């Protein structure tokens, strides 16, 4: 009975594909614990499961027995292998041995952090667990990669009015060299008011062509209904948003203020910060424009460079005022996602140099899928009532440049 209930990596992947797998780390712990037990019992038996090795074998397997295991990620039913002669008990369950905390640490700090399999092997040995070969670690990583890939490539259904885009540079070993690459993440608010992580990728450089390809990938998966995209300043990204999505762009006001104070003397920074924040706390867009004028008058004698940069960025800084008032505090910056970004940054800093692109995706994908699960069960980021204000506004979306080009091609074909 227990043997029939034993899940394989393929079963886990199938559940992810069907949307039945809600807790990534929990299944990762199950997968790792199972592989550890298989490695240990194979060492004691003298042969792998199904292997014919009469010269090495000392006994045979004898099915499985279930055992409940309380962990920090919930109760897990272990299927512990049995032997015909002697008994087997998992090393990580033995008294005074590192138990589920160590196993979870291995999962979070090794398998999903994208370190090399050699380093993972050393960590497993330090935990006092023998028999974990590099091939088995590689198999575990491949299984996790499959789960992350399913998360990254899942279809996007419904409208996503708000989209946040962020990038972090990480060091990756590429053809014998250590290079800096951009790990880009897309967050969005669904029409139901729930936050989601909808995109993740890594590229050679944070260029306009890379952002264009990234956004096209999101659209192919179903991204639609975007009314506002929020990000830090990046001309290539700004052009990609206009070309692919055809929506308004909001420059992060918090990052803008931080950038502006760096153009001031230390004793001027408080004045400049307070003046700029007045613009972002106006009653409406018209009042915001008035405040921009007042700020320019006040700061021109003090810091003319800040005034010039403010004039150039004015439209991008106050784009959020065109949306419902209830959403303004969430739309004018990328700060609501700062905690998630810091967590990714902390983990990537621990790793230091990733052995390859896949390892960086594995780390970020595992962390973001967990964050996504939390968001799905938490209180809505924006209420259903406030989302109705934008969904039922009755204003048709301006088609993107690519969409207009596609429409022209279709019209030309119909005319022919």
C-alpha positions in Angstrom: 0.0 0.0 0.0 2.7 2.4 1.0 4.7 1.5 -2.1 1.8 2.3 -4.3 1.5 5.8 -2.8 5.2 6.6 -3.4 5.4 9.7 -5.6 8.1 10.0 -8.3 9.7 13.2 -9.6 7.4 12.8 -12.6 4.4 12.7 -10.3 5.5 15.9 -8.7 6.0 17.6 -12.0 2.6 16.4 -13.2 0.9 17.9 -10.1 2.7 21.2 -10.8 1.5 21.2 -14.4 -2.1 20.5 -13.3 -2.0 23.3 -10.7 -2.4 20.9 -7.8 1.0 21.7 -6.2 0.7 24.8 -4.0 3.7 24.5 -1.7 7.0 24.4 -3.6 9.3 24.1 -0.6 7.2 21.3 1.0 7.5 19.2 -2.1 11.2 20.0 -2.3 11.7 18.7 1.2 9.7 15.5 0.3 11.9 15.1 -2.8 15.2 15.6 -0.9 14.2 13.4 2.0 13.2 10.6 -0.3 16.4 10.8 -2.3 18.4 10.8 1.0 16.7 7.7 2.2 17.1 5.9 -1.2 20.9 6.7 -1.1 21.3 5.4 2.5 19.4 2.2 2.0 21.2 1.5 -1.3 24.5 1.8 0.6 23.3 -0.6 3.2 21.8 -3.1 0.7 24.8 -2.9 -1.6 22.9 -2.1 -4.7 20.6 0.6 -6.2 16.9 0.0 -6.6 16.5 -2.6 -9.4 20.3 -3.1 -9.8 21.7 -6.5 -10.4 24.9 -6.7 -8.3 25.3 -10.2 -6.7 28.9 -9.6 -5.8 28.1 -6.4 -3.8 24.6 -7.1 -2.5 24.2 -8.0 1.2 20.4 -8.2 1.3 17.3 -7.1 -0.6 14.7 -4.4 -0.2 11.3 -5.3 1.3 8.9 -2.5 0.4 8.2 0.6 2.4 6.5 1.7 5.6 4.8 5.0 6.2 5.8 7.4 9.0 4.5 10.8 9.8 7.2 13.5 10.0 6.4 16.9 11.5 8.4 19.7 9.8 8.4 23.4 9.6 6.6 23.1 6.3 3.9 20.9 7.6 3.4 17.2 8.3 5.0 14.9 5.7 4.3 11.2 5.3 7.7 9.5 4.7 7.8 6.2 2.9 10.8 4.6 4.6 12.4 1.7 2.8 12.6 -1.7 4.5 15.2 -4.4 4.2 14.6 -8.2 4.3 17.5 -8.6 6.8 18.2 -6.0 9.4 16.4 -2.6 9.8 16.9 0.8 8.3 16.1 4.1 9.9 16.8 7.5 8.2 19.9 9.2 9.6 18.1 12.6 9.7 15.5 11.2 12.1 17.9 9.7 14.5 18.0 11.1 18.1 20.4 14.1 18.5 21.0 14.3 14.8 20.2 17.4 12.7 16.6 16.8 11.7 14.2 18.7 9.6 15.8 22.1 10.1 19.0 20.8 8.5 17.1 19.2 5.7 15.2 22.4 5.0 18.5 24.3 5.2 20.0 22.0 2.6 17.1 22.6 0.4 17.1 26.4 0.8 20.8 27.0 1.1 22.1 24.4 -1.4 19.7 22.8 -3.9 17.6 25.9 -4.6 20.5 28.4 -4.2 22.1 27.1 -7.3 25.5 26.3 -5.9 27.7 23.8 -7.7 26.9 20.1 -7.1 30.4 19.7 -5.6 29.6 22.3 -2.9 26.3 20.7 -2.3 28.0 17.3 -1.8 30.3 18.9 0.8 27.3 20.4 2.6 25.5 17.1 2.7 28.6 15.4 4.1 28.9 18.1 6.8 25.3 17.3 7.8 26.5 13.7 8.5 24.6 12.2 5.6 26.6 9.8 3.5 25.8 8.3 0.2 24.6 11.5 -1.6 26.5 11.3 -4.9 27.0 14.1 -7.3 24.8 12.3 -9.8 22.0 12.2 -7.3 22.4 15.9 -6.5 22.3 16.7 -10.2 19.1 14.6 -10.5 17.6 16.6 -7.6 18.5 19.9 -9.2 17.0 18.8 -12.5 13.8 17.9 -10.7 13.7 21.3 -9.0 14.5 23.0 -12.4 11.5 21.3 -13.9 9.2 22.7 -11.1 10.7 26.1 -11.5 10.3 26.0 -15.3 6.6 25.1 -15.0 6.2 28.0 -12.6 7.9 30.4 -15.1 6.0 29.2 -18.2 2.5 28.8 -16.7 -0.3 30.5 -18.8 -1.4 33.9 -17.7 -5.2 34.2 -17.7 -7.3 37.3 -17.2 -6.2 40.9 -17.2 -3.2 42.3 -15.3 -3.7 46.1 -15.1 -0.5 46.8 -13.2 3.0 45.5 -14.0 6.2 46.0 -12.0 9.6 45.3 -13.6 12.9 44.9 -11.7 16.4 43.7 -12.4 19.3 42.7 -10.3 22.8 42.1 -11.6 24.4 38.8 -10.6 27.8 37.2 -11.3 27.7 34.1 -13.4 30.5 31.8 -14.7 30.2 31.6 -18.4 32.7 29.8 -20.6 35.4 30.1 -18.0 34.8 33.7 -17.3 32.8 35.4 -14.6 30.4 37.9 -16.1 27.7 40.2 -14.9 24.2 39.3 -16.0 20.7 40.8 -15.4 18.2 38.7 -13.4 14.9 40.3 -14.3 11.6 39.8 -12.5 8.1 40.8 -13.4 5.4 41.2 -10.8 1.8 42.1 -11.5 -1.6 42.7 -9.9 -4.3 40.5 -11.4 -7.8 41.8 -12.1 -8.9 40.1 -8.9 -6.5 42.4 -6.9 -4.1 39.6 -6.1 -0.3 40.0 -6.6 1.6 37.5 -8.7 5.1 36.9 -9.9 4.5 36.4 -13.6 8.0 36.4 -15.2 11.6 35.6 -14.5 14.6 35.4 -16.9 18.3 36.1 -17.1 20.2 37.9 -19.8 23.6 38.9 -21.0 22.9 42.6 -20.4 20.0 44.7 -19.3 19.5 46.0 -22.8 16.4 47.2 -24.7 16.5 44.2 -27.0 16.5 41.8 -24.0 13.6 43.7 -22.3 11.7 43.5 -25.6 12.1 39.8 -25.9 11.2 39.3 -22.2 7.9 41.3 -22.6 7.1 39.5 -25.8 7.4 36.2 -23.9 5.0 37.5 -21.3 2.5 38.4 -24.0 2.8 35.0 -25.6 1.9 33.4 -22.2 -1.3 35.6 -22.0 -0.3 38.9 -20.4 -3.0 41.4 -21.3 -4.8 44.5 -20.1 -1.7 46.3 -18.8 -2.6 49.9 -18.0 0.6 51.0 -16.2 4.1 49.6 -16.0 6.3 50.7 -13.0 10.1 50.4 -12.9 13.3 52.3 -12.3 14.8 54.5 -15.1 16.0 52.5 -18.1 15.6 53.9 -21.6 15.7 50.5 -23.2 13.0 49.2 -20.9 10.9 52.3 -21.5 11.0 51.8 -25.2 10.3 48.1 -24.9 7.2 48.8 -22.8 5.9 51.3 -25.4 6.6 49.0 -28.3 5.3 45.7 -26.9 2.7 46.7 -24.3 1.6 50.2 -25.5 0.8 51.3 -21.9 1.8 54.2 -19.7 5.1 54.0 -17.8 5.6 55.1 -14.3 9.1 55.9 -13.1 9.8 54.9 -9.5 9.5 58.1 -7.5 11.5 56.7 -4.6 14.5 55.9 -6.8 14.1 59.3 -8.4 14.4 61.1 -5.1 17.4 59.0 -4.1 19.1 59.8 -7.4 18.4 63.5 -7.1 19.8 64.0 -3.7 23.1 62.7 -5.0 23.3 65.8 -7.2 23.1 68.0 -4.1 25.4 69.1 -1.3 24.8 67.2 1.9 23.2 70.2 3.6 20.7 70.6 0.6 19.4 67.0 0.5 16.7 67.4 3.1 15.2 70.4 1.3 15.3 68.7 -2.1 13.7 65.4 -0.7 10.9 67.3 1.0 10.2 69.4 -2.1 10.1 66.5 -4.5 7.8 64.5 -2.2 5.3 67.3 -2.3 4.8 66.5 -6.0 4.0 62.9 -5.3 1.4 63.7 -2.6 -0.8 66.1 -4.5 -4.6 66.0 -4.7 -4.6 65.1 -8.4 -2.5 65.4 -11.5 -3.3 69.0 -12.1 -2.2 70.0 -8.6 0.9 67.8 -9.1 1.8 69.9 -12.2 1.4 73.1 -10.2 3.6 71.8 -7.5 6.3 70.9 -10.0 6.3 74.5 -11.1 6.6 75.7 -7.5 9.4 73.3 -6.8 11.3 74.4 -9.9 11.0 78.0 -8.7 12.3 77.2 -5.2 15.1 74.9 -6.3 16.5 76.7 -9.4 18.8 78.9 -7.3 19.8 76.0 -5.1 20.4 73.1 -7.5 19.7 73.8 -11.2 20.7 70.3 -12.3 17.9 68.7 -10.2 15.5 71.2 -11.7 16.5 70.2 -15.2 16.2 66.5 -14.5 12.8 67.0 -12.9 11.5 68.9 -15.9 12.7 66.1 -18.2 11.1 63.3 -16.0 7.9 65.1 -15.0 5.4 63.2 -17.2 6.9 59.8 -16.2 6.8 60.7 -12.5 3.2 61.7 -12.3 1.7 59.1 -14.6 0.1 57.2 -11.6 -2.4 60.1 -11.1 -4.3 58.9 -14.1 -5.4 55.8 -12.3 -7.8 55.4 -9.4 -6.9 57.3 -6.2 -7.1 54.2 -4.1 -4.1 52.8 -6.0 -1.7 55.8 -6.0 0.4 54.8 -3.0 1.0 51.4 -4.6 1.7 52.6 -8.1 4.2 55.5 -7.7 7.2 53.3 -6.8 8.6 49.8 -6.8 9.0 49.9 -3.0 6.1 47.6 -2.1 8.2 44.8 -3.6 11.4 45.9 -1.8 11.2 43.0 0.7 11.1 40.4 -2.0 13.9 42.1 -3.9 16.0 42.2 -0.7 15.5 38.5 -0.1 16.6 37.7 -3.6 19.6 40.0 -3.2 20.5 38.4 0.2 20.5 34.9 -1.3 22.4 35.8 -4.4 25.0 37.6 -2.3 25.4 34.4 -0.3 26.0 32.4 -3.4 28.4 34.9 -4.8 29.2 33.5 -8.2 26.7 31.2 -9.9 28.1 28.3 -11.8 25.6 28.8 -14.7 22.4 30.6 -15.8 20.3 27.7 -14.7 21.5 27.9 -11.1 20.5 31.6 -10.9 17.1 30.8 -12.3 16.8 27.9 -9.8 17.4 30.2 -6.8 15.2 33.0 -7.9 12.5 30.7 -9.2 12.2 28.7 -6.0 12.1 31.9 -3.8 9.6 33.6 -6.1 7.3 30.6 -6.4 7.2 30.5 -2.6 6.4 34.2 -2.5 3.7 33.8 -5.1 2.1 31.0 -3.0 2.0 33.4 0.0 0.5 36.2 -2.0 -2.3 33.9 -3.3 -3.5 33.1 0.2 -2.9 36.5 1.8 -5.3 39.5 1.8 -5.7 41.0 -1.7 -3.1 43.7 -2.5 -5.9 45.8 -4.0 -9.6 45.4 -3.2 -12.0 44.0 -5.8 -14.1 47.2 -5.5 -11.1 49.4 -6.3 -10.0 47.1 -9.2 -13.5 47.5 -10.7 -12.8 51.2 -11.0 -10.1 50.5 -13.6 -11.6 47.4 -15.2 -14.9 49.1 -15.8 -13.5 52.5 -16.7 -14.7 52.1 -20.3 -11.6 53.4 -21.9 -10.1 51.3 -24.6 -6.5 50.4 -24.3 -4.1 52.1 -26.8 -2.7 49.3 -28.9 1.1 48.8 -28.8 3.3 49.5 -31.8 3.7 45.8 -32.5 -0.1 45.3 -32.3 -0.7 48.2 -34.8 1.9 46.7 -37.1 0.2 43.3 -36.9 -3.2 44.9 -37.6 -1.8 46.7 -40.7 -0.4 43.4 -42.0 -3.7 41.6 -41.5 -5.6 44.5 -43.2 -3.2 44.3 -46.2 -3.7 40.6 -46.5 -7.5 41.0 -46.4 -7.3 43.7 -49.1 -5.2 41.5 -51.3 
